[in-house]
Amino acid sequence: MTTITQVKKYLNYINGEWVSSSRGCVERSINPANKNEVVGLIQSSTEEDVNKAVAAAKRAQKKWRSLSGTERGDFLYKIANSMERRLDEIAETMTKEMGKTLPEAKGETMRGISILRYYAGEGMRKTGDVIPSSDSQALMFTTRVPLGVVGVISPWNFPVAIPIWKMAPALIYGNTVVIKPAQEAAVTAAKIIECIDEAGIPTGVVNMVTGSGSIVGTAIVNHSDVNGITFTGSNATGKKIGQAALARGAKYQLEMGGKNPVIIAGDADLDLAVEGTISGGLRSTGQKCTATSRVFVQADVYDSFKEKLLERVKEITIGNGMESSTWMGPCTSENQLNTVLSYIEKGKGEGATLLYGGERYTANGAEDGFYVYPTIFDDVTNEMVIAQEEIFGPVLALIKVNTIEEALTLANDVEFGLSASIYTKDIGTMMSFINEMDAGLVRINSETAGVELQAPFGGMKQSSSHSREQGQAAIEFFTAIKTVFVKA
């Protein structure tokens, strides 16, 4: 067992310095593959620490925004280069801290690097338009100005990509940042901040404060000098953030839950559909907001699809994400494991048929980890809890339908609308899906969980605040339009 004296302590990053929290308390970040291994000690911070971080960000913002977009972009390039040099270290930390397999962690880290380079290039792109004036002797145009200080509250499931896809656009458009990463991934976040520090970013431009959401997150959201809040996480927390931000007039952006469907049409390539359903629903242990959760299958191919799906799921290897043979790692925490197991019990209690899995995985030395078997339910109806609520685990609910119209009606019959996909060869079916599916991301003959950094991302209904992240759409949140009228 790892002792506390052997474990590295990670500090807050405020005003360009690594500092302990004002209360001097730390928490353990443990490896979900082995609860006896402590990955690092992280700060348990207070409102006082947030106040210091926001004050530093506010002081730095005027000088930061006065730099050209190219100059700000150069810093993002330097951060990307630092991350690339430390790619293996960051990815291994991610795997040890939140359980994602090492190949997935490396892929996510590379994605973070690409996001930084993409937004570094945004510093050279236009920020406004010339608009004809009714006065022939005047010039009228628009430009964009930063919000000021932006609070970033990020989740544990993508501990590199999500913080970066929030911080990078915030920075390139002239904002300064105070980030509160999830405690379950705070060591990984510290590695990213180390790269930012190595890049020589000006003092106070980026600040990190770790701690509980109820204390640190609330302090960021309620701080009068935080002009914008970007959040990814649960619906319950997101709604509280939105209400608090609205009450004081701050801009907010929320990316929340999903209950994402895949539709398997009668003419689908079933092998492709099975692979997409497994990848979309079970990779990262189902811990993606875009993960496939509900599988609507037309009746004439239902049995064939189910047979192929079960055959492939039984081949999945479960274990420590650091081992090359592992396909699916543990749940990120004991709380998350218990949540998944509780939903499995609800499915059983509601009368769904358990086809596979449904219990904790403890074989091959896994008893000290937070593992669960990939789980498949049959005979699911759309009214069941497991078909309506986000589980955030490797659980698939199979629902038989007779027509595509029925599938679309049921797929839309949830409070979420983040992502959805369909497998079909018929162009008419594709177009009906595109037009009628109430989701922010729709994909044809591909899994629900694919998100590209250069494209807008966000959901409908209760999945988001109706804003969009990533791509050039990010400018809409992180800036405000200023209209300029000039007459000689």
N, C-alpha and C positions, 0 to 999 in steps of 0.2 A: 504494500500500500504506500502511495506517495504521501510524504509528510509535508506539513505546511512550510517548514524551513527550506525545503527543496524547491518550492514553487516560486516562480517569478511573480512579482507584484506589478500590475499595470496601473498607471496613474491617469488622472484626467489631463487633458491638454488645453490649457487656457492661456491666452495671450502669448503664445509661442513657447510656453514652458510646460514641462511635465510636473504636475503637482498632486499631492494627496488631497482627498476630500476634506472639507472643513471639520467634519466629525471624526476623521481618522479611522473610519471603519471600512472593512473590506468584506467581500463575499467570494465564495469559491465558484469557479466555473468548472463543471465536471464533464468528463467524457461520457456521453450517453451509451457508448459501447462497453464501458466499464465504469460503473459509478464510483469505484474506489480510486480512480485516477483523476487528480486535480490538474486541469489544463493551465490554470492561472488564477491569480487573485485580482479581483477588480474592485474599483472604488464604489462604495455605497454613499452617494452624494446627497446634498441638501439644496434647498432653495438658495442659500447663500452662494454655493458654487455656481449655480445657474446665473445668479445676478452678476457674478464676476465675469463669466463667459460672455454674457450678453453685452456687458459694458465694454469688454475688449473688442467684440465684434462691431459695436456701434462706433467706437473710436477709429477702427480700421477702415470703415466702409467708405468714407469720403475719398481717401487716398486711393483705395482699390478701384472705385468706380471711375476715378480720373485717368486710370491707365487705358490705353487703347485695347480694343478687343484682341488684337494680335499679341500684345504684351501679356494679357491675362491668359491667352491661349498657350503661350510659351510655358507658363507654369503648369498647365494641364499636361502638356507634352512631357515635361520633366517628371511629373508624378507618375505618368504612364510608364516611362522608362524605368523609374525606380521599382515600380510594381513588377515589371517584366523581369528585372534582375532577381527579384525575390519571389518569383511565381511559385516555386516548389514550397518554400517556407509558408507562404500565405495559404496555399491550398491544403497543406498538411495540417495547419492550425485549424482551418475550417472543418476538415474532416474529423479531427479529434474533438473539436468543441461542439459541433452540432450534428455530426453523424453522417453527413452526405458522403457518398463514395468518393475516393480520391480522383478518379477521372472526371466525375461531375464537378468536383471542387476546382480542379484545374481549368475545366471549361468555363466555369463561372468567373474565375479570376481573369482569364483571357478576355472574357466578355467585358468585365470592368475596365480593362486596359483599352479595349476598343471603344468603349463609351467615352472615356477621357479623350481619346484622340479625335473622335467624332466631334465632340463639343469644342475641342481646341480649334478645330476648323471653323466652327460657328463664329469665332471672333472675326473672321474675314467676310462674313456674309451680311447682307443688307439688314437694317433695323428699322426701315421706314419707307414711305412712298411720297412722291410729289403729287399733290392734289390741285387741280385747276381751281383758281380763285375767281370769284365774280368780279374782282377788281383787277383789271388788266395790268396794273402797275405793281402788283404784289406777287410775292412768292409764298406759297403755302405748302407745307410738308409735315409729315409725321416722323417722329423718332420714338425710341423706346427708352425708358429709364428703369433702373432696378428698383425693387421694393424697399431694400435696405437690409435689415437683418432677417435672415430666414432660419426658422427652427425646423430641423429635420428629425423626425421620429421614425426609426426604421425597425423592421422585424428581424427575426432570427433565421427565417428559412432561406433567404438569399443575402447573406451577411456582407457580401462584397458588391454584387451587382446593384441591389436596390439603393444602398447609401450613395453609391457613385452616380446612379442615374438621377438622383435628386441633387447631390452636391455639384456635379459637373455643370449642369445648365445654370444652377444658381450662381456659381462663381463666374462663368464666362459672361453672363449678362450683368455683372457688376455688384452682386449681392455678397454679403459676408454670411457665415454659417455658424450655427451652434447645433451640434448633432448629439442626440441621445440614442445610441444603439440599444437593441434588446440586450438584456443582461445575459441571455443564453448564448450570445455571439459577441460579447464585448471584447474578448481577447482578439478575435479576428478583426474587429473594427479598429482596435489599437494598432494592429499591423498596417492597416491602410493609413491611419493618421501618421504613423512613423514615416511612411513613404511621402506623405504630404510635407512633413517637416524636413525630410531629406531634400526635397525639391526646392527648399528655401523660400516657400511662400511667405509673404510679408506677415509680420506679427499681428495676431488677432483676426486674420481673415477667416481661418477655420479653427473652431474650438470644439472639444469633445468633453461631455460630462456624462459619466455612467451612473446608473442608479435605477431605482424603481420608477415605473411609470406614474404611480400615484403621487410621488414627490417630485422627481426631476421632470417628467413629462408634463405634469400639471403646471409646474413653475414656468416652463418654456411657453406653454400655450397661453398662460395668463399674463405674461410679461408685457408691459405696455410698449417696450422698445423692440419687440419681435413683430415685424410687419407682415410676415407670411409664415404659415405652418404647412409643411407637406408630410403626410402620414400614410403609412401602410400598416395594416393590422386588422384587428377584429371590428365587426360592425358596432358592437356596444361601445368600445373605446372611441372609434371614429366619430360616432354621433355626439358623444360628449365633447370631443375636441371641436367639432363643427359648431356646436351651440356656444361654447366658450369663446371661440374666435369671432363668431358673429356678434356676440354681445358687446365686444369691444371694438368691432370694426376692422379686425385683421382679416387678411386674405387667407383662405385655407384650401387645401387640396387633399382629398381622401381617397385612398384605394383600399377597398375592404374585401368582403368575402365573395365566394363564388360557389355555385352548385352546378358544375359545368356538364352539359350533356354531349354525348356522341350518338349520332343516329346511323344505324347500319341498314341501308336500303337493301331490297331484295336482289338488286343487280350488283352489289358491292363486290370488290375483290376481297374475299373473306380473310385471306392470309394477311393482306395489307391492313385490313381493319382490325384484326386481332393484335398485330404488332403495335399499331397506333393506340389502341385501347390500353394495352399493357404499359406502353411507354408513357402515355399521357396520364394514366391513373396511378401507376405504382412506382415509377422512378422518383427518387428523392423521398421514398416512403410515403408518397401521396401528399407530401407537405408543400404543395404549391397552390397558390390561389387560383391558378388556371388548370389544376389537375382534373382529369376526367373523374366524375363521380357517378353519373347516371348513364346507363347504356340502353338505348331504345333500339330494339331489333325487330325487323319485320318478321311476321310469323313464319313465312315460307323458308327462311334461312335461320330461324332462331336456334333449332337444335344443332345444326351444323356449326354455327358460330360458337355456341356454348361449348361444344365438344372440343373445338380447336383452342378456345380460350383456356379451358381447364388444363388441357395438355401442356400449353405453354407456361401457365402460371405454376404448375407443379415443378417446372424446371428451374424456377427462380432460386438462387442461392442467397441465403440471409447470413449476415455476419458483420464483422468490423469493416468499416469502409476503407481502412488502410490495407486490407488484404485484397490482392488482385483477383481472387476468385469470387469476391462478393459482388452481387448484383444489387441488393437492397440492404441498406444499413438500418440502424435503429430509429425509433422516434427520438426527437430532439431532447425530450425531458421525461421524467416520470409522470409529471402532470399530463403531458400530451399523450403518453401511452395510456394512462387511465381514462382519458377522454375518449380515445379510440375504442378501448375495450367496453366503455359504457355504451357507446353507440351500437356496437356489435350486439350487446345484450338487448338493447331496445329493438333492434331488427328482429332478433329471435322472438322477443315478446310480442311483437306486432304480427307475427305469423309468416314472415319471410322465411324461405328455405335456405339454410346454410349449405352451400355447395362445397366450399373449401375454406380452410383457415379458421378464423374466428377465435383464436386464442393466443396467448403469449408464447413467444418462441424462446425456449431455454436450452436447446440442444447444443452440442459442440462447444461447451464452455461459455454459452451466452447468458447464463443465469444472472450475471451481474450487470447486464445491459438492458436497455428499454426496447426490446424487440417484440414485434408482433408478426404473425403470419399474414401474407397477403390474403385478403378475404373477399369471397364472392358470394353474393346473395341472389337467389332465384325467387320467382313468384312475388316480386316486389310490386306494390301499387304506388301510384304517385302521391297518395295521401300519407304514406308512412313517414315517420320522422327521418329515417335514413335516406329518403328520397327528397326531403325538403330542407334539412339543415346541413350546414357545412361540417364535415367530420375532420378534415385535414389529416387524413391517414389513408393507408392502402386498402380502401374498401370500395368495391364496385357493386352497384345495384343493377341487376338485369331486369328490364321491363319489356314485355312482349307487346307489339303493336301490329295492327292490321294494315294501316296505310301511313304514308308519309304525312298526310294531313293530321292524323291522330298523333303521330310522333311530335310534330311541331307544336300542337296544342299543349301536349303534356310537357314538352321541353320548356315551354314558356311559362308554365304554371308553377313558378317559384318566385321568391322575392328578389332573387339575384339575376344578374345578366352580364356576367363578365366575359366568358368565352364559350364557344360551342363549335362542334365539327360534325361533318357528315361524310359518309363513304358511299359513293354512288358513281355510276358511269353516265347517268342521264342528265343532259344539260338543262332540261326543264325542271327536274328535281333540284339541281344545283341552284337555279335562279329562284325557285320558291323558298329554299332555305336561306339564301342571301337576303331576300326581301322580307321574309316573315320572322326570322330568328331575332329575338330581342336580346342581343348581346353586343358588347363593344368590339369583340374580336370573333370573326367567324372564319373557319378554315375548311377547305374542301379536300377530301382524301388525305388528310393529315391530322395529327393529334391536336387536342385542345390546348396543349401546354406550350406551344411554340410562340415566342415573342421576339421580334427583331428590333434591335436598338434604334434603327433609323425610322421606325414607324410609330405613329401615335398609339398609346396603350391606355386603356381605361374601360370602365364598364357602364352598363345601363342600370336602371332601377336602384336597388339597394347596394350595388357593388361599388359605387363610387359617388363622388360629389359632382359627377358629370363633367369634370375637367379631364385633360389628357396629359400623360407623361410621355417622355422620350421623343426622339425625332425633333423636327423643327416645331412641333406643337408645344414643346416645353416653354417656348418663349412667351406663350400666352399667360402662363401662370407666373413666371418669375420676373415679369416686367409689367409696366403700365405704359399705355400710349400717351405721348405728349404731342399735341398739335401746335405747330409753329406757324405764325403769320408774320411775314416780313414785308415792310413797305419802305422804300427808300425815301 
